[in-house]
């Protein structure tokens, strides 16, 4: 926000969402130039390009949020991931696997025929034992939100207010119908997974105290 390129004058006639899409179009053009240069220079087959983002962006369309960092709904935590190499990937393929940035470097090592150290977290998105799971966290403006996506289910816990939400993403991709009271055992299991993740991280990073 306010979604403008460099020092350009802000176009007030366009909505924030339109300005955002215009920036994505411009960035896409730059990425295309990068791909063309690698191919023209004969470097494409020996170069793996990785394009991702650190967060999504909300525009008040599905929830009462704008920007990012204020929730763990999909519009704020879903990010792009593009892997480009003409030799490794022939044609255009799109995977629907669930993962997070902790899986990124193990995925790259997998593609390069290497194994990550045992101490690393995460699994390659292309490995047969990759769990369809991702964890989320948001703490802007004083909230303390934790979330987990486990296959078709998404669970959100507001630790500050003591509330929880549960969504079946396959049937409810916009996260509109809270099923926490309908499936309390499912919510409990996912809450336990979040607790286990927090305890694991606390033990892993205890040296920072």
SEGU-921540 format. One record per residue (C-alpha): residue number from 1; residue in three letters; x, y, z. Coordinates in nm, 4 decimals. Layout:
// SEGU-921540
PT   nr  rest         u         v         w
PT  NUM   ala         X         Y         Z
...
//
This chain:
// SEGU-921540
PT   nr  rest         u         v         w
PT    1   unk    0.0000    0.0000    0.0000
PT    2   unk   -0.0595    0.2443   -0.1661
PT    3   unk    0.0458    0.0113   -0.4515
PT    4   unk    0.2473    0.2270   -0.6854
PT    5   unk    0.5691    0.1637   -0.8747
PT    6   unk    0.8693    0.3638   -0.7578
PT    7   unk    0.8197    0.7396   -0.7768
PT    8   unk    0.5224    0.7297   -1.0123
PT    9   unk    0.2259    0.9551   -0.9395
PT   10   unk   -0.0538    0.7782   -0.7575
PT   11   unk   -0.3566    0.7229   -0.9819
PT   12   unk   -0.6502    0.8055   -0.7534
PT   13   unk   -0.8997    0.7084   -1.0223
PT   14   unk   -0.8074    0.3441   -0.9743
PT   15   unk   -0.9089    0.1401   -0.6704
PT   16   unk   -0.6343   -0.0055   -0.4474
PT   17   unk   -0.7105   -0.3486   -0.5935
PT   18   unk   -0.6716   -0.2181   -0.9509
PT   19   unk   -0.3390   -0.0557   -0.8612
PT   20   unk   -0.2272   -0.3811   -0.7001
PT   21   unk   -0.3100   -0.5784   -1.0162
PT   22   unk   -0.1238   -0.3209   -1.2263
PT   23   unk    0.1892   -0.3772   -1.0173
PT   24   unk    0.1562   -0.7539   -1.0545
PT   25   unk    0.1328   -0.7070   -1.4314
PT   26   unk    0.4493   -0.4939   -1.4293
PT   27   unk    0.6401   -0.7437   -1.2152
PT   28   unk    0.5255   -1.0238   -1.4455
PT   29   unk    0.6719   -0.8292   -1.7380
PT   30   unk    1.0079   -0.8050   -1.5581
PT   31   unk    1.0043   -1.1783   -1.4876
PT   32   unk    0.9364   -1.2448   -1.8568
PT   33   unk    1.2378   -1.0309   -1.9491
PT   34   unk    1.4517   -1.2338   -1.7073
PT   35   unk    1.3406   -1.5626   -1.8654
PT   36   unk    1.4046   -1.4277   -2.2159
PT   37   unk    1.7535   -1.3101   -2.1198
PT   38   unk    1.8472   -1.6470   -1.9694
PT   39   unk    1.7309   -1.8244   -2.2847
PT   40   unk    1.9069   -1.5826   -2.5215
PT   41   unk    2.2300   -1.6094   -2.3187
PT   42   unk    2.2187   -1.9906   -2.3261
PT   43   unk    2.1890   -2.0090   -1.9466
PT   44   unk    1.8322   -2.1309   -1.9110
PT   45   unk    1.8991   -2.5063   -1.8818
PT   46   unk    2.1563   -2.4488   -1.6076
PT   47   unk    1.9561   -2.1957   -1.4053
PT   48   unk    1.6774   -2.2669   -1.1584
PT   49   unk    1.4630   -1.9582   -1.1007
PT   50   unk    1.2516   -1.9495   -0.7863
PT   51   unk    0.9793   -1.6879   -0.7465
PT   52   unk    0.7763   -1.6587   -0.4275
PT   53   unk    0.6282   -1.4020   -0.1915
PT   54   unk    0.6238   -1.3474    0.1836
PT   55   unk    0.2504   -1.2834    0.2284
PT   56   unk   -0.0790   -1.2351    0.0502
PT   57   unk   -0.2893   -0.9208    0.0503
PT   58   unk   -0.6460   -0.8530    0.1627
PT   59   unk   -0.8827   -0.5997    0.0093
PT   60   unk   -1.1883   -0.6401    0.2300
PT   61   unk   -1.3552   -0.8653   -0.0253
PT   62   unk   -1.4047   -1.1797    0.1847
PT   63   unk   -1.3236   -1.0605    0.5377
PT   64   unk   -1.3084   -0.7169    0.6980
PT   65   unk   -0.9314   -0.6944    0.6515
PT   66   unk   -0.7070   -0.4876    0.4292
PT   67   unk   -0.3345   -0.5228    0.3765
PT   68   unk   -0.1572   -0.8094    0.5484
PT   69   unk   -0.0447   -0.9300    0.8894
PT   70   unk   -0.3869   -0.8925    1.0508
PT   71   unk   -0.5265   -1.2419    0.9999
PT   72   unk   -0.4319   -1.5906    0.8847
PT   73   unk   -0.7154   -1.6211    0.6345
PT   74   unk   -0.6030   -1.7455    0.2936
PT   75   unk   -0.6029   -1.4034    0.1278
PT   76   unk   -0.3214   -1.2982    0.3650
PT   77   unk   -0.1171   -1.6195    0.3879
PT   78   unk   -0.1464   -1.7717    0.0408
PT   79   unk    0.1636   -1.6919   -0.1649
PT   80   unk    0.2892   -1.7697   -0.5146
PT   81   unk    0.5618   -2.0247   -0.5814
PT   82   unk    0.7027   -2.0610   -0.9304
PT   83   unk    0.9932   -2.2905   -1.0184
PT   84   unk    1.1374   -2.2403   -1.3661
PT   85   unk    1.3979   -2.4443   -1.5489
PT   86   unk    1.3430   -2.5734   -1.9061
PT   87   unk    1.5493   -2.8871   -1.8443
PT   88   unk    1.3826   -2.9943   -1.5178
PT   89   unk    1.0302   -2.8853   -1.6049
PT   90   unk    0.8989   -2.9435   -1.9553
PT   91   unk    0.5802   -2.7575   -2.0356
PT   92   unk    0.3557   -2.5862   -1.7846
PT   93   unk    0.2521   -2.7789   -1.4756
PT   94   unk    0.0572   -2.6625   -1.1736
PT   95   unk    0.0652   -2.8480   -0.8419
PT   96   unk   -0.2016   -2.8095   -0.5761
PT   97   unk    0.0066   -2.9339   -0.2839
PT   98   unk   -0.0042   -2.7608    0.0529
PT   99   unk    0.3228   -2.6334    0.1945
PT  100   unk    0.5029   -2.3347    0.3375
PT  101   unk    0.8375   -2.1599    0.3092
PT  102   unk    0.9950   -2.4107    0.5478
PT  103   unk    0.9611   -2.6601    0.2597
PT  104   unk    1.1285   -2.4358    0.0024
PT  105   unk    1.4989   -2.5149    0.0463
PT  106   unk    1.4417   -2.8913    0.0932
PT  107   unk    1.2451   -2.8783   -0.2337
PT  108   unk    1.5321   -2.7053   -0.4155
PT  109   unk    1.7850   -2.9587   -0.2845
PT  110   unk    1.5537   -3.2405   -0.3951
PT  111   unk    1.5424   -3.0981   -0.7488
PT  112   unk    1.9227   -3.0749   -0.7505
PT  113   unk    1.9639   -3.4347   -0.6328
PT  114   unk    2.0836   -3.3460   -0.2833
PT  115   unk    1.9504   -3.4346    0.0617
PT  116   unk    1.8950   -3.1724    0.3322
PT  117   unk    2.0703   -3.2121    0.6698
PT  118   unk    1.8726   -3.4111    0.9263
PT  119   unk    1.8454   -3.1064    1.1522
PT  120   unk    1.6533   -2.9071    0.8912
PT  121   unk    1.2802   -2.8639    0.9193
PT  122   unk    1.0457   -2.9159    0.6265
PT  123   unk    1.0166   -3.1677    0.3442
PT  124   unk    1.0452   -3.1404   -0.0302
PT  125   unk    0.7138   -3.0575   -0.1924
PT  126   unk    0.7932   -3.3331   -0.4442
PT  127   unk    0.8767   -3.6072   -0.1916
PT  128   unk    0.6335   -3.8940   -0.1328
PT  129   unk    0.6298   -3.8302    0.2442
PT  130   unk    0.5552   -3.4576    0.2260
PT  131   unk    0.2709   -3.3838    0.4715
PT  132   unk   -0.0117   -3.1705    0.3301
PT  133   unk    0.0268   -2.9239    0.6169
PT  134   unk    0.1247   -2.5636    0.6840
PT  135   unk    0.1353   -2.3447    0.9966
PT  136   unk    0.0459   -1.9747    1.0196
PT  137   unk    0.1006   -1.6896    1.2645
PT  138   unk   -0.0083   -1.3256    1.2794
PT  139   unk    0.0478   -1.0685    1.5515
PT  140   unk   -0.0136   -0.7224    1.4038
PT  141   unk   -0.2033   -0.4672    1.6131
PT  142   unk   -0.1859   -0.6760    1.9282
PT  143   unk   -0.3617   -0.9927    1.8151
PT  144   unk   -0.2085   -1.3354    1.8606
PT  145   unk   -0.3379   -1.5650    1.5876
PT  146   unk   -0.2216   -1.9179    1.5154
PT  147   unk   -0.3403   -2.1320    1.2281
PT  148   unk   -0.2841   -2.4667    1.0649
PT  149   unk   -0.3888   -2.6074    0.7299
PT  150   unk   -0.4051   -2.9863    0.7373
PT  151   unk   -0.5159   -3.1312    0.4029
PT  152   unk   -0.8719   -3.0039    0.3454
PT  153   unk   -0.9103   -2.8491    0.6925
PT  154   unk   -0.8045   -2.5051    0.8183
PT  155   unk   -0.8022   -2.4252    1.1906
PT  156   unk   -0.7477   -2.0808    1.3444
PT  157   unk   -0.6959   -2.0089    1.7131
PT  158   unk   -0.7167   -1.6550    1.8527
PT  159   unk   -0.5038   -1.7003    2.1641
PT  160   unk   -0.5749   -1.3503    2.2934
PT  161   unk   -0.9529   -1.3815    2.2774
PT  162   unk   -0.9784   -1.7575    2.3337
PT  163   unk   -1.1824   -1.8216    2.0174
PT  164   unk   -1.1353   -2.0778    1.7414
PT  165   unk   -1.2446   -2.1276    1.3822
PT  166   unk   -1.2545   -2.4370    1.1638
PT  167   unk   -1.3133   -2.4457    0.7890
PT  168   unk   -1.3336   -2.7226    0.5311
PT  169   unk   -1.1512   -2.5452    0.2500
PT  170   unk   -1.2653   -2.7819   -0.0250
PT  171   unk   -1.6281   -2.6814    0.0393
PT  172   unk   -1.5652   -2.3316    0.1741
PT  173   unk   -1.2569   -2.1764    0.0057
PT  174   unk   -1.3479   -1.8241    0.1251
PT  175   unk   -1.3592   -1.9361    0.4912
PT  176   unk   -1.7114   -1.8156    0.5627
PT  177   unk   -1.8696   -2.0997    0.7659
PT  178   unk   -1.7056   -2.1718    1.1029
PT  179   unk   -1.7400   -2.5459    1.1752
PT  180   unk   -1.5566   -2.5510    1.5099
PT  181   unk   -1.8735   -2.6275    1.7075
PT  182   unk   -1.9902   -2.8798    1.4450
PT  183   unk   -1.6655   -3.0810    1.4507
PT  184   unk   -1.5214   -3.0265    1.8031
PT  185   unk   -1.3003   -3.3367    1.7885
PT  186   unk   -1.1441   -3.2196    1.4614
PT  187   unk   -1.0832   -2.8752    1.6119
PT  188   unk   -0.9267   -3.0365    1.9203
PT  189   unk   -0.6847   -3.2462    1.7135
PT  190   unk   -0.5702   -2.9443    1.5137
PT  191   unk   -0.5379   -2.7359    1.8299
PT  192   unk   -0.3168   -3.0121    1.9709
PT  193   unk   -0.1032   -2.9994    1.6563
PT  194   unk   -0.0563   -2.6257    1.7045
PT  195   unk    0.0386   -2.6814    2.0693
PT  196   unk    0.2918   -2.9463    1.9673
PT  197   unk    0.4414   -2.7097    1.7090
PT  198   unk    0.4773   -2.4343    1.9715
PT  199   unk    0.6391   -2.6714    2.2203
PT  200   unk    0.8780   -2.8011    1.9526
PT  201   unk    0.9800   -2.4477    1.8559
PT  202   unk    1.0250   -2.3480    2.2177
PT  203   unk    1.2614   -2.6395    2.2712
PT  204   unk    1.4448   -2.5810    1.9403
PT  205   unk    1.5113   -2.2136    2.0125
PT  206   unk    1.5586   -2.2266    2.3904
PT  207   unk    1.9221   -2.1213    2.3404
PT  208   unk    1.7998   -1.7764    2.2328
PT  209   unk    1.6876   -1.7038    2.5900
//
